[in-house]
Amino acid sequence: YESDTNQNQHPCGSAQLMKQLCWEMGFLNDDLYLYVTGQKCEIVDFYPELAFYRDVVALFKFLTLNAPTGLPDVKQWTATDAKISWKLVDERFSAKIFGMDMKLTLPEGMQGTKKENFLVQLFRSSRPRSSIRGGADPTTLCGTRIESEEDVLHVRDLPTFGGKLSPTNAEILLSFLTVPYIRIPLVINFFASPENIRVLANAQMQEVLDSVMFEPSLWQPRDVHVIPDVVPAPDRSHLSTHCG
């Protein structure tokens, strides 16, 4: 939310969005930053979700970029205290929450390359796999390490999920789960068949489908494109995307 000093030549992304909305709605576009803060409320009145998204992003930055000393005091706060108050001061955004100014920059001593790489460090795709695995992880479902479709073929006792799946269908499902991204249409089609749709009566199968569709995967920034040097690749970092 660092505002540019020259609003007309280099408006920030939020101001550019407001400019586009002004064109579409027929509003004056000479005070774009005031639309962002809500001091001019015409656009926020039509699109109240914009204010919520603005505040969610600000809260995320506030909680992740601040050192503990920059956070509010531990005391009994009210819901009103948690509401962000926005205004434009000297062509820069000013936001207050819990009776204090929100600092949306890294603390001193954490500037430089760390500022650019914060999200990379937080979500980097090369990090070791967590001991907490997702609901669609075949290793968790089988109780034995599975990294590829070939590993599924060597599992002696395939899970039947309460007798809902035959060993053949269990093998097919587990094989689908080993393939990132492609597994989404494969698993949906698997459960959509008349033979397997009844399996969704099982709570664990519901969790598997939910995890396949909505659980985030490996993340990488937009400007990073990992290309493996050899095939097959030694890891799955090249399968990461900027959407997770």
Secondary structure by P-SEA (a helix, b strand, c coil): ccccccccccccaaaaaaaaaaaaaccccccaaaaaaccccccccccaaaaaaaaaaaaaaaacccccccccccccccccccbbbbbbcccbbbbbcccbbbbcccccccccccccccccccccccccccccccccccccccccccccaaaaaaccccccccccccaaaaaaaaaaaaccccaaaaaaaaaaccccccccccaaaaaaaaaacccccbbbcccbbbbbcccccccccccccccc
